[in-house]
Amino acid sequence: MGRIVEPCELEPVAFQEAGQAVMAFFEGVPVRPVQIRPEMGG
């Protein structure tokens, strides 16, 4: 079972993913938006 992750722990991941999306855009790679939702319950 996973643990609860604090938002501050995810910030570096968000910046990394955003950087990859920007580079893909400038390289002409198709980019599509996605939404990630946390699992609820257990």
Order of alpha helices (4+ residues) and beta strands (2+ residues): alpha
